Amino acid sequence: MVASAIAVIGTLVLAAGIAWPRAPLGRPGAAAGYPDSSASDVPAPEPATQSPGATPSSAPPSAVPSASATSSAPGATPAAVPAGPPPAPPGWTLVDYDDFNGNTVDTQKWQVYEASSTNGTSQWLRSMVSVGGGELRIAGQGKNPDGQGNVSGGLCWCRGKGNQTYGMWQVRARFEKGNGYGQAILLWPQSNHWPDDGELDFVETPFASKTTAVGTVHWGSDNQEDERRVTGDYAAWHTYAVEWRAGSVKMSIDGVVYYDSTTSSRRPAIPDTPMQLAIQQEPGPFGTKWVPAPDSSTPDQVVMHIDWVRIYR
């Protein structure tokens, strides 16, 4: 993320180790873009491991079963979810949730981006974000290799009960394959003071195959990063979660932890001010060897599917 991008307080952008423009509530303004794993100032990731959540139907013990969790086909439409609040996992209290059972985005909770995307040439448009069939969909389209005219979308849970210090966030999602569109689910500081107030990217899938998930903690005025990568089939449904406590952060896929700050040699500084959930799809090209440029192999549309979201404290 770039300091100049952060100055854009009417836009919202999210990424692993980046600032992005955000909607009026402020979200990163992006000039720095996603982290470049090949850059000398970015720590090399630990060796990739096989994702424990490679089975699309596996749900973490702490997650509320989703109708879509029983669908083995990646493109299956989530079935209707029973009305009423889901039970909270042991040790947690449900703050709020969204099952996307209606046909519009709940603007009492969410704010949808309408802004230039992080690469400065593509756009985030409200029209690319929709609710239907029991899920939230963020579509991306455009194959221009320089990003001009390409569009996608994003939104932040920055209204209502969306901002809090510490807690657990769970998101059930799947990401369609396609070059030039990278998905990101993260916590962004309510203050918009990035990188000083930190950033927690608990899943990003920047590459076309959707077989690599990246988790990153950002901290410090010089944007230090601690990153982990895990392999699996992320075009299928999985439950992604982050547990943020005073002094520690854990990120998991289908209930299996793949990043734990307490075991990291990097000793990351953990955010201690209110944060909010952001979900977005980043058009490429973006960053060095991060989200590549779209090309002739890119589908006419690349869609990010969200079945449900839970917030606990």
C-alpha positions as CSV (number, residue, x, y, z in Angstrom):
1,M,0.0,0.0,0.0
2,V,1.2,3.4,-0.7
3,A,1.0,6.4,1.5
4,S,-0.6,8.4,-1.3
5,A,-3.1,5.6,-1.7
6,I,-4.0,5.8,1.9
7,A,-4.8,9.4,1.5
8,V,-7.8,8.3,-0.7
9,I,-10.4,8.1,2.0
10,G,-13.3,7.6,-0.3
11,T,-12.2,4.4,-1.6
12,L,-11.5,1.0,-0.3
13,V,-8.9,-1.5,-1.4
14,L,-7.7,-4.7,0.3
15,A,-4.8,-7.0,-0.4
16,A,-2.1,-9.0,1.2
17,G,0.1,-6.4,2.4
18,I,-1.3,-3.5,0.5
19,A,-3.3,-0.4,0.9
20,W,-6.2,0.0,-1.3
21,P,-8.8,2.5,-2.1
22,R,-11.9,2.1,-0.3
23,A,-15.4,3.3,-0.1
24,P,-16.2,6.5,1.8
25,L,-15.5,4.8,5.0
26,G,-11.9,4.6,4.2
27,R,-10.0,1.7,3.4
28,P,-6.5,1.4,2.1
29,G,-5.6,3.6,-0.7
30,A,-3.3,1.8,-2.9
31,A,-0.1,2.7,-4.3
32,A,2.1,0.0,-3.1
33,G,-0.1,-2.8,-4.2
34,Y,0.2,-6.4,-3.1
35,P,3.4,-7.8,-1.7
36,D,6.0,-8.9,-4.1
37,S,7.4,-12.2,-2.8
38,S,10.4,-11.8,-5.1
39,A,11.5,-8.4,-3.7
40,S,14.5,-8.3,-1.4
41,D,12.6,-6.4,1.3
42,V,9.8,-9.0,1.6
43,P,10.6,-12.1,3.7
44,A,10.6,-15.3,1.8
45,P,7.5,-17.5,2.5
46,E,7.9,-20.7,4.3
47,P,7.7,-23.8,2.0
48,A,4.1,-24.4,0.8
49,T,2.3,-27.2,2.5
50,Q,-0.7,-29.2,1.4
51,S,-3.9,-27.5,2.6
52,P,-5.6,-29.5,5.3
53,G,-8.9,-28.3,3.9
54,A,-8.6,-29.7,0.4
55,T,-12.0,-31.4,0.6
56,P,-14.6,-28.8,-0.4
57,S,-17.3,-30.3,1.8
58,S,-15.2,-30.3,5.0
59,A,-16.3,-27.7,7.4
60,P,-14.4,-26.7,10.6
61,P,-15.8,-27.9,13.9
62,S,-16.2,-24.2,14.8
63,A,-18.1,-23.3,11.7
64,V,-21.8,-23.4,11.3
65,P,-22.6,-26.0,8.7
66,S,-23.5,-24.4,5.4
67,A,-25.9,-25.9,2.9
68,S,-23.1,-25.4,0.3
69,A,-20.7,-27.3,2.4
70,T,-22.5,-30.5,1.3
71,S,-22.1,-29.8,-2.4
72,S,-19.1,-31.4,-3.8
73,A,-19.3,-29.6,-7.2
74,P,-17.3,-26.3,-7.0
75,G,-20.0,-24.5,-9.0
76,A,-22.9,-25.8,-6.9
77,T,-25.4,-23.1,-5.8
78,P,-25.7,-22.9,-2.0
79,A,-29.0,-24.2,-0.8
80,A,-31.3,-22.2,1.4
81,V,-30.0,-21.7,5.0
82,P,-32.4,-21.9,7.9
83,A,-33.5,-18.5,9.2
84,G,-32.2,-17.3,12.5
85,P,-28.8,-16.7,14.1
86,P,-26.3,-19.6,13.9
87,P,-24.9,-21.1,17.1
88,A,-21.6,-19.7,18.3
89,P,-18.5,-22.0,18.6
90,P,-17.4,-22.8,22.2
91,G,-15.7,-19.8,23.8
92,W,-17.1,-17.3,21.3
93,T,-20.1,-15.0,21.2
94,L,-21.8,-14.2,17.9
95,V,-21.7,-10.5,17.1
96,D,-23.4,-10.6,13.7
97,Y,-23.7,-12.6,10.5
98,D,-24.9,-12.6,6.9
99,D,-26.2,-15.6,5.0
100,F,-26.9,-13.6,1.9
101,N,-30.4,-15.1,1.6
102,G,-32.0,-12.0,0.1
103,N,-31.5,-10.4,-3.3
104,T,-29.6,-7.2,-2.4
105,V,-26.6,-6.3,-0.3
106,D,-27.5,-5.3,3.2
107,T,-26.4,-1.7,3.3
108,Q,-26.9,-1.6,7.1
109,K,-23.7,-3.7,7.3
110,W,-21.9,-3.4,4.0
111,Q,-20.4,-0.6,1.9
112,V,-19.7,-1.5,-1.7
113,Y,-16.7,0.1,-3.5
114,E,-17.1,2.5,-6.4
115,A,-13.5,3.5,-7.1
116,S,-10.3,3.0,-9.0
117,S,-8.8,-0.4,-8.1
118,T,-5.3,-0.7,-6.6
119,N,-3.5,-0.9,-10.0
120,G,-4.8,2.6,-10.7
121,T,-6.2,1.7,-14.2
122,S,-9.0,-0.8,-13.5
123,Q,-12.2,0.0,-11.6
124,W,-14.3,-1.4,-8.8
125,L,-17.9,-0.9,-9.6
126,R,-21.0,-1.4,-7.5
127,S,-22.6,-3.2,-10.4
128,M,-20.1,-6.0,-10.1
129,V,-21.4,-6.9,-6.6
130,S,-24.7,-8.8,-6.3
131,V,-26.6,-11.1,-4.0
132,G,-28.7,-14.0,-5.2
133,G,-29.1,-17.8,-5.0
134,G,-28.0,-17.7,-1.3
135,E,-24.6,-16.1,-1.9
136,L,-22.7,-12.9,-2.5
137,R,-21.0,-12.7,-5.9
138,I,-18.2,-10.4,-6.9
139,A,-17.6,-10.6,-10.6
140,G,-14.6,-9.5,-12.7
141,Q,-14.5,-9.0,-16.4
142,G,-12.1,-7.6,-19.0
143,K,-9.0,-9.0,-20.7
144,N,-7.0,-5.9,-21.4
145,P,-3.4,-6.8,-20.4
146,D,-2.7,-3.2,-19.1
147,G,-5.9,-3.2,-17.0
148,Q,-7.6,-0.4,-18.8
149,G,-11.3,-0.9,-18.8
150,N,-11.2,-4.0,-16.7
151,V,-13.7,-4.1,-13.8
152,S,-14.5,-6.0,-10.6
153,G,-15.8,-5.2,-7.2
154,G,-15.4,-5.3,-3.4
155,L,-17.1,-4.3,-0.2
156,C,-16.4,-3.8,3.5
157,W,-18.4,-4.6,6.6
158,C,-17.7,-1.2,7.9
159,R,-21.2,-0.3,9.2
160,G,-23.3,-1.5,12.0
161,K,-21.4,-4.0,14.2
162,G,-18.6,-4.4,11.6
163,N,-15.8,-2.7,13.6
164,Q,-14.3,-4.2,16.7
165,T,-11.0,-4.9,18.4
166,Y,-10.2,-8.7,18.6
167,G,-12.5,-11.5,17.7
168,M,-13.0,-14.2,15.1
169,W,-14.2,-13.8,11.5
170,Q,-15.3,-16.7,9.4
171,V,-16.1,-16.6,5.7
172,R,-17.3,-19.5,3.5
173,A,-16.1,-18.9,0.0
174,R,-14.9,-20.3,-3.3
175,F,-12.9,-18.5,-6.1
176,E,-13.3,-19.1,-9.8
177,K,-10.1,-19.8,-11.8
178,G,-8.8,-17.1,-14.2
179,N,-5.7,-15.1,-14.9
180,G,-5.8,-11.5,-14.0
181,Y,-8.2,-11.5,-11.0
182,G,-7.0,-12.0,-7.5
183,Q,-9.3,-12.5,-4.5
184,A,-8.7,-11.2,-1.0
185,I,-10.5,-11.5,2.4
186,L,-8.9,-9.4,5.1
187,L,-9.2,-7.2,8.2
188,W,-8.4,-3.5,7.6
189,P,-8.0,-0.8,10.3
190,Q,-11.0,1.3,10.9
191,S,-8.6,4.3,11.3
192,N,-7.3,3.9,7.8
193,H,-3.9,4.4,9.3
194,W,-2.0,1.9,7.2
195,P,0.4,0.3,7.6
196,D,0.9,1.7,11.2
197,D,-2.4,0.1,12.5
198,G,-1.8,-3.2,10.7
199,E,-3.6,-5.4,8.2
200,L,-4.6,-9.1,8.4
201,D,-5.1,-10.8,5.1
202,F,-6.4,-14.2,6.1
203,V,-6.7,-15.5,2.5
204,E,-5.6,-14.2,-0.9
205,T,-5.6,-16.2,-4.1
206,P,-3.8,-14.0,-6.7
207,F,-2.8,-16.7,-9.2
208,A,-5.0,-18.1,-12.0
209,S,-5.1,-21.7,-10.9
210,K,-6.5,-20.9,-7.4
211,T,-4.2,-23.6,-5.9
212,T,-2.2,-21.2,-3.7
213,A,-3.7,-19.4,-0.7
214,V,-1.7,-16.7,1.0
215,G,-2.1,-15.4,4.6
216,T,-0.2,-12.2,5.6
217,V,0.2,-10.0,8.7
218,H,1.3,-6.4,8.0
219,W,2.6,-4.1,10.7
220,G,4.8,-1.1,11.3
221,S,5.3,2.2,9.5
222,D,7.7,0.5,7.1
223,N,5.1,-2.2,6.3
224,Q,6.8,-5.3,7.6
225,E,5.2,-8.6,6.5
226,D,4.9,-12.1,7.8
227,E,3.5,-14.5,5.1
228,R,2.5,-18.1,4.8
229,R,1.3,-20.0,1.7
230,V,-0.6,-23.2,1.5
231,T,-1.7,-25.3,-1.5
232,G,-5.1,-26.8,-2.2
233,D,-8.2,-26.5,-4.4
234,Y,-9.5,-23.0,-3.7
235,A,-11.9,-23.1,-6.6
236,A,-14.0,-25.3,-4.2
237,W,-15.8,-24.3,-1.1
238,H,-13.8,-23.7,2.0
239,T,-14.2,-21.9,5.3
240,Y,-11.5,-19.3,6.0
241,A,-11.1,-17.8,9.4
242,V,-8.9,-15.5,11.4
243,E,-8.7,-15.5,15.2
244,W,-7.3,-12.1,16.4
245,R,-6.5,-11.8,20.0
246,A,-4.4,-9.4,22.1
247,G,-0.9,-10.4,21.1
248,S,-1.7,-13.2,18.6
249,V,-3.2,-14.0,15.3
250,K,-4.2,-17.4,13.8
251,M,-5.5,-18.0,10.3
252,S,-7.2,-21.3,9.3
253,I,-8.8,-23.1,6.4
254,D,-11.6,-25.5,7.3
255,G,-10.6,-25.4,10.9
256,V,-6.9,-26.2,10.4
257,V,-4.5,-23.5,11.3
258,Y,-1.9,-22.6,8.6
259,Y,-0.6,-19.4,10.1
260,D,0.1,-18.8,13.8
261,S,1.9,-15.6,14.9
262,T,3.0,-17.2,18.2
263,T,5.2,-19.7,16.3
264,S,6.7,-17.3,13.8
265,S,10.3,-16.3,13.9
266,R,9.3,-12.9,12.4
267,R,7.6,-11.9,15.7
268,P,5.0,-9.7,14.0
269,A,3.4,-6.8,15.9
270,I,-0.3,-7.6,16.4
271,P,-2.9,-4.8,15.6
272,D,-4.6,-3.4,18.7
273,T,-7.1,-1.0,17.3
274,P,-10.6,-1.7,15.7
275,M,-10.6,-3.4,12.4
276,Q,-13.2,-4.3,9.8
277,L,-13.8,-7.1,7.3
278,A,-13.1,-6.4,3.6
279,I,-13.8,-8.8,0.7
280,Q,-12.6,-7.8,-2.8
281,Q,-11.5,-9.0,-6.1
282,E,-8.4,-7.2,-7.5
283,P,-8.0,-6.8,-11.3
284,G,-4.5,-7.3,-12.6
285,P,-1.9,-6.5,-13.4
286,F,-1.1,-5.6,-9.8
287,G,2.3,-5.8,-8.0
288,T,5.4,-7.6,-9.2
289,K,4.6,-11.2,-9.7
290,W,1.4,-10.9,-7.6
291,V,-1.9,-10.6,-9.6
292,P,-0.8,-11.1,-13.2
293,A,-2.3,-9.3,-16.2
294,P,-5.4,-10.9,-17.8
295,D,-4.9,-12.5,-21.2
296,S,-6.7,-14.5,-23.8
297,S,-7.1,-17.5,-21.4
298,T,-9.1,-15.4,-18.9
299,P,-12.8,-16.3,-18.8
300,D,-15.3,-13.7,-19.8
301,Q,-16.2,-13.4,-16.1
302,V,-14.3,-14.5,-13.0
303,V,-16.5,-14.7,-10.0
304,M,-15.7,-14.7,-6.2
305,H,-18.5,-16.5,-4.4
306,I,-19.3,-15.9,-0.7
307,D,-21.8,-18.3,1.0
308,W,-21.8,-16.7,4.5
309,V,-19.9,-14.5,7.0
310,R,-19.8,-14.7,10.8
311,I,-18.3,-12.3,13.3
312,Y,-17.6,-13.3,16.9
313,R,-16.0,-11.8,19.9
